[in-house]
Amino acid sequence: MAYKCPEHVFLHADHISKIYPGTKALDDVSFDLLKGKVNVLIGENGAGKSTLIKVLAGINTHFQGEVFFNGQSFHPKNPNESQQMGISVVHQELKLAETLSVTENMFLGNLMYKGKLVDWQGMRKKAREMLQSLHVELDENALVDTLSVAQKQIVEICKAMNHNCQVLIMDEPSAVLTDRELDILFDVIDRLVKSG
């Protein structure tokens, strides 16, 4: 099923409802994500923001309503399928392997190969280039468990970019950050918007 999206609309959610036993988490929600913009969803705790994110991420697969992405019906069966289609989520609880390096985390599930061997040198080079493109001073060889929360979020963002991300959804990214870390995060988001 297709939807005639206006040129500036990336994703259209149409009358989304999600009911858990005894609780209506989403009640007839419709909205558009605009291309090349930071779209913000604001609501009180329990308003359904995280539930909506889980629908778009392919975590909540049973819901009423329709989602259209790039004009096509969008109903991923799982988070991997959502990511392959171009939607990545940075959850409040970051999903990084703390004992692995920045590079290893950026390429989790998406390794580069040279012939039949993993191309560690190529991945480190690409990781360094991604970090530099965001103007982030972060050692691609650093272990993730040595990083600040803001730095870990940046690793998650780079991991998403590495999976052909077209829409990056962040669930309450500023909740636990200091003012300085917020400045870094907002600078990264600004650079992502400017790069398309």
C-alpha positions as CSV (number, residue, x, y, z in Angstrom):
1,M,0.0,0.0,0.0
2,A,1.4,3.4,-0.9
3,Y,0.7,6.9,0.5
4,K,1.1,10.1,-1.5
5,C,3.5,11.9,0.8
6,P,4.2,15.6,0.4
7,E,7.8,16.1,-0.8
8,H,9.0,17.3,2.6
9,V,7.5,14.3,4.6
10,F,9.8,11.4,5.3
11,L,7.5,9.3,7.5
12,H,3.7,9.5,8.1
13,A,2.0,7.8,11.0
14,D,-1.7,7.5,10.5
15,H,-4.1,6.9,13.4
16,I,-1.7,4.7,15.5
17,S,-3.2,3.0,18.6
18,K,-1.6,0.5,20.9
19,I,-3.4,-1.3,23.7
20,Y,-1.8,-3.4,26.4
21,P,-4.1,-5.4,28.7
22,G,-5.9,-2.8,30.7
23,T,-4.0,0.2,29.3
24,K,-4.3,2.3,26.1
25,A,-0.7,3.4,25.5
26,L,-1.4,5.2,22.2
27,D,-4.8,6.6,21.2
28,D,-5.3,7.5,17.6
29,V,-1.9,9.2,17.1
30,S,-1.1,10.8,13.7
31,F,2.1,12.8,12.8
32,D,4.7,13.5,10.1
33,L,8.4,13.4,10.3
34,L,9.8,16.2,8.1
35,K,12.9,15.7,6.0
36,G,16.1,17.5,7.0
37,K,14.6,18.7,10.3
38,V,14.9,17.9,13.9
39,N,11.4,16.7,14.9
40,V,10.6,16.7,18.6
41,L,7.9,14.8,20.3
42,I,7.0,16.2,23.7
43,G,4.7,14.7,26.4
44,E,4.5,13.8,30.0
45,N,5.7,10.6,31.5
46,G,3.3,7.8,30.4
47,A,2.0,9.8,27.4
48,G,3.2,7.0,25.0
49,K,6.4,8.5,23.5
50,S,8.5,5.4,24.1
51,T,5.6,3.2,22.9
52,L,5.5,5.1,19.6
53,I,9.2,4.8,19.2
54,K,8.9,1.0,19.7
55,V,6.3,0.9,17.0
56,L,8.7,2.7,14.5
57,A,11.6,0.5,15.7
58,G,9.9,-2.7,15.0
59,I,9.7,-3.7,18.7
60,N,5.9,-3.3,19.0
61,T,4.6,-5.0,16.0
62,H,0.9,-5.4,16.9
63,F,-0.8,-2.0,16.7
64,Q,-3.7,-0.3,14.9
65,G,-3.2,2.2,12.2
66,E,-0.7,2.6,9.4
67,V,2.9,3.9,9.1
68,F,4.3,5.0,5.7
69,F,8.0,5.5,5.2
70,N,9.2,7.2,1.9
71,G,5.6,6.8,0.7
72,Q,5.5,3.0,1.2
73,S,3.7,1.0,3.9
74,F,6.1,0.4,6.8
75,H,5.5,-2.5,9.2
76,P,8.8,-4.1,10.2
77,K,8.6,-7.4,11.9
78,N,11.6,-6.7,14.2
79,P,14.2,-4.1,15.0
80,N,16.7,-5.5,12.5
81,E,14.2,-5.1,9.7
82,S,13.4,-1.5,10.8
83,Q,17.1,-0.7,10.8
84,Q,17.6,-2.3,7.3
85,M,14.8,-0.1,6.0
86,G,16.6,3.0,7.3
87,I,15.2,3.8,10.8
88,S,17.6,3.6,13.8
89,V,16.9,4.2,17.4
90,V,19.2,5.4,20.2
91,H,17.3,4.1,23.3
92,Q,17.5,5.6,26.8
93,E,19.3,2.5,27.9
94,L,22.2,2.4,25.5
95,K,22.8,-0.9,23.8
96,L,26.6,-1.0,23.5
97,A,29.1,-3.7,24.4
98,E,31.0,-2.0,27.2
99,T,34.1,-4.2,27.0
100,L,34.6,-3.6,23.2
101,S,36.2,-0.6,21.5
102,V,34.4,2.4,19.9
103,T,35.2,0.9,16.5
104,E,33.9,-2.6,17.4
105,N,30.7,-1.1,18.7
106,M,30.2,1.1,15.6
107,F,30.4,-2.0,13.4
108,L,28.5,-4.5,15.5
109,G,26.4,-6.6,13.1
110,N,27.9,-4.8,10.2
111,L,31.5,-5.8,9.9
112,M,33.7,-4.8,6.9
113,Y,35.6,-7.6,5.2
114,K,38.7,-7.8,3.1
115,G,38.3,-11.1,1.2
116,K,37.3,-13.5,3.9
117,L,39.0,-11.7,6.8
118,V,37.5,-8.9,9.0
119,D,39.0,-5.6,7.8
120,W,40.0,-4.1,11.2
121,Q,42.2,-1.4,9.6
122,G,39.4,-0.3,7.3
123,M,36.9,-0.2,10.1
124,R,39.1,1.9,12.3
125,K,39.8,4.3,9.4
126,K,36.0,4.6,8.7
127,A,35.3,5.0,12.4
128,R,37.9,7.8,12.6
129,E,36.4,9.5,9.5
130,M,32.8,9.3,10.9
131,L,34.0,10.9,14.2
132,Q,35.9,13.6,12.4
133,S,32.9,14.4,10.2
134,L,30.9,15.1,13.4
135,H,33.9,17.1,14.8
136,V,34.1,14.8,17.8
137,E,37.4,14.2,19.6
138,L,37.0,10.5,20.5
139,D,39.6,7.7,20.1
140,E,38.2,5.0,17.9
141,N,40.3,2.5,19.9
142,A,39.0,3.5,23.3
143,L,37.0,1.0,25.3
144,V,33.3,2.0,25.6
145,D,33.2,1.5,29.4
146,T,35.7,4.4,29.7
147,L,33.4,6.9,27.9
148,S,31.0,9.5,29.3
149,V,27.3,9.0,28.6
150,A,27.4,11.7,25.9
151,Q,30.3,10.0,24.2
152,K,28.4,6.7,24.3
153,Q,25.4,8.3,22.6
154,I,27.8,9.5,19.9
155,V,29.0,6.0,19.4
156,E,25.4,4.9,19.1
157,I,24.7,7.6,16.5
158,C,27.8,6.5,14.5
159,K,26.6,2.9,14.7
160,A,23.3,4.0,13.3
161,M,24.9,6.0,10.5
162,N,26.9,2.9,9.7
163,H,23.7,1.0,9.1
164,N,22.4,3.3,6.3
165,C,20.3,5.3,8.7
166,Q,17.8,7.8,7.1
167,V,15.9,8.6,10.2
168,L,17.6,8.7,13.6
169,I,15.2,8.5,16.6
170,M,16.6,9.4,20.1
171,D,14.6,8.5,23.2
172,E,15.1,11.3,25.8
173,P,18.8,11.8,24.8
174,S,19.3,14.8,27.2
175,A,17.8,13.2,30.3
176,V,21.2,12.4,32.0
177,L,23.6,14.8,30.4
178,T,25.4,17.7,31.8
179,D,25.2,21.2,30.1
180,R,28.6,20.6,28.5
181,E,27.6,17.2,27.2
182,L,24.3,18.6,25.9
183,D,26.3,21.2,23.9
184,I,28.3,18.3,22.3
185,L,25.2,16.3,21.6
186,F,23.3,19.3,20.1
187,D,26.4,20.1,17.9
188,V,26.4,16.5,16.6
189,I,22.7,16.6,15.9
190,D,23.2,20.0,14.1
191,R,25.9,18.5,11.9
192,L,23.7,15.5,11.1
193,V,20.9,17.7,10.0
194,K,23.2,19.8,7.8
195,S,24.6,16.7,6.2
196,G,21.1,15.5,5.3
